[in-house]
Amino acid sequence: MSLPANFQLDFTELSKGAATHRGFPFQSLVGEILEGLGFRVERGGTGPDHGRDLFFWVINEHPYLRTKYEHKWLVSCKDNSKAGTSIKRGDFPTLYNDAMNAHCDGALIASTTQPTDDLVDQIQGFATNKNPLKLTIWDGAEIRRILHENESKFRLMLIRYFPESYGAKESLSDKVLNVTLDLIAKIPTEQDRVNYALQLNPSLEDPLSTYRLVQVMIESVPDFEHLVPLMLQWKDNPNADFQKSLEKVMCDFTDKHEFDTINERCADRLKDKYSHVRDVDLTYLNVYNFSMDNDGEELTIMTDFEFEASVHSGSNHKTCSGTGEYVFCVGANGKECLSFSATSHAAEEIDDED
């Protein structure tokens, strides 16, 4: 099937890192597609390929039996868009064992490029041999087809992940809006920009237009407390797709402006608690909730994160990992940390060995 020009999506845009969580943009895209198609998705710990495990569930309901069957699938993502090389059988040496160890019924290979013949033969072999593990593949063409068939559902997501290849096709109203947004971005003071946006925002009936305003304001107003009045308006937007996209923007903003703060706090906390910890680096950051307080004057942002740390005990050098949570508030009085936690059992075990 021939796709329209705006669906010749350029997957190399994903590697630019502005659209999604730090480190795993293609996997994040696949997870959102699965969620948009109605599957329950769960993101697990760090996988053997240093990515994050991704699972989804296929649910079959039998009303006459009053029961429900859930089938768990493991997703393995491979982005070769920069190199342009096909994915091959040898790219997934542990896929079968990983899926079986996670008690999965199936495995989905998602890729931005085409599979080689040997990988296609492997997938067909799984089906003909009545293997207990179902195996299927989404290549780049299949992902484009899915997004094309569900464009109305994924418009905001497509703008976020493919601002150049998808966002390039604009209507006249889009162009008028973009001129307006460019003018807002050039207003000299941040407060005046916010005031103008507060007047414009209620007139934007299309969630996509509102989302574009969000993008411009996030980029042009680095002092987060100035955005709180706009956040209150955005938070009240009833469109569910817009709210999901707003959460992603909040994650990007926090990643951009709070990443170093969280990393420093994490390092200080671990070094105080565990005597042998040295270098600490965040590997994952996620905004899982945000809310308005005090009649919209303050915004509370809740994040969780994962990290890796170097642990040195004599001649013993190890790398440990851990998790944490950071909750902070921004408002007219600036930014305030409400709570912070970070733990690593491996670091504690090495300290105990000393």
KOLZAGU-218754 format. One record per residue (C-alpha): x, z negated, y negated; residue in one letter. Coordinates in steps of 0.1 Angstrom, whole numbers, plus 5000, padded with zeros to 4 digits. Layout:
REM KOLZAGU-218754
XZYA...
END
This chain:
REM KOLZAGU-218754
500050005000M501350104966S501449814941L500949844903P504049834881A503549474872N503849374908F507249514913Q508349164908L512049104902D512948814925F516348774908T514548604880E514148304903L517848234902S517848184865K516547834871G514047804842A510947824862A511047564889T512647244902H516447234900R518047404930G515247554951F513247804930P512248044958F511147754981Q509147604952S507447944947L506547974984V505147624983G502947694954E501648014970I500747825001L498947564981E497147834961G495947984994L494347655004G496947505027F498047145026R501747145018V504346875021E507946875009R510246665031G513746545028G516946755026T517147005054G520247115074P520847415051D520947175021H517547295010G514347085011R512147095042D508747255035L505747215058F502147335057F499147275078W496547525092V493247345098I490647465122N487247285121E484647295149H481347165134P479547155167Y482246945182L482546745150R486346765152T489246915134K492547055147Y495647065125E498547285132H501847205115K504247485104W507847465092L508847705064V512347845062S513148025029C515948275023K516548434989D518948724991N517648904960S520848894941K522949044969A520049274980G520949225017T518349205045S517748885064I518948885100K518548685132R521748495127G520448355093D518248115112F520247975141P518547635142T515047735132L513547685167Y515047345172N514247235137D510547325142A510347165176M512046845164N509546825136A506746865161H505547195145C503247445161D504747735141G507447855118A507248085088L510248275075I509948365038A512348605023S512748804991T514249095011T513449295042Q514249175078P516649355101T515449515133D516949235154D514948975135L511749175139V512449205176D512948825179Q509548765162I507849015184Q509548855214G508148515206F504648655207A505048855240T506748565258N503848325251K506248095234N504647765224P506047805188L504348065167K506748265145L505848495116T507548635085I506748695048W509248945034D509449044998G506849325002A504349085018E504848824991I504149084965R501049194983R499648844986I500248774949L498649114940H495549044961E495248694945N496348784910E493548594892S494448284910K498148304904F498448444869R499848124853L502248084882M503448444879L504148404842I506248094850R508248244878Y508448614865F508248604827P510148944825E508849154854S505249034854Y504948924818G506149254804A502749424808K500749294779E497349384764S496849424726L495449074724S498548944743D500749114717K498848964688V499148624704L502848664709N503348764673V501448444663T503548234687L506848384673D505748294638L505047934649I508447904665A510048014632K508247744611I511147534596P510147184605T508947054639E506046854624Q504747164607D505047364640R502947094658V500347084630N499847464632Y499647454670A497047174668L494847404647Q495447704670L495147534704N491347474704P490647844697S492547964728L489848004755E492148174780D494247934800P497048184801L497148194762S497147814761T500047814786Y502048044764R501547814735L502847524757V505947724765Q506747794729V506247434718M508247294746I511147524737E510947484699S510147104696V512946914714P511846574701D509246494727F507446234706E506346504682H504446674711L502346384721V499246484700P499446834715L499846684750M496546494745L494746824738Q496446994767W495646704791K491946744783D491947114792N489447134821P491047434838N492647314871A495247604872D496347524837F496747154845Q498947244875K501047474854S501247204827L502646964853E505347214862K506247264825V506446884822M508846884851C510947154835D511046974802F512046644819T514646824839D516046974807K516046674785H516146374808E518346494837F521646354823D519946024813T518645974848I521946074863N523845824842E521345544849R521545624886C525345604886A525445274866D522845114889R524545214921L527945114909K526644774899D524944734933K527544894957Y531144834950S532545154966H530245414949V532045664927R530546004917D526746034916V524846364913D521146424912L520046694937T516246684931Y514046584902L510246584902N507546474877V504746354899Y502446224872N501946174835F499246004815S498245924779M498045564766D496945394734N494445664724D496845944729G499745794709E502045744739E502845964769L504045794802T505946024825I506645924862M509446094881T511146064914D514546194923F517146234951E520846204947F524246224965E527145994959A530745964969S531645634986V535245524989H536345225010S540045225016G540945555033S537345595043N535545865022H531945945028K528946105011T525745915010C522346014997S519345824983G516145824964T514845674932G512145654906E512245664868Y509245594846V509545634808F507245644778C507445854746V505545804714G505745754677A508345474682N510645694703G511445674740K511345364762E512345314798C509545134817L511145114851S514045254871F515045214907S517645384930A518545294965T520945424992S521045255026H524245445036A526145305006A524944955015E526144995051E529645105039I529844805016D528944575045D531744725066E534344615040D
END
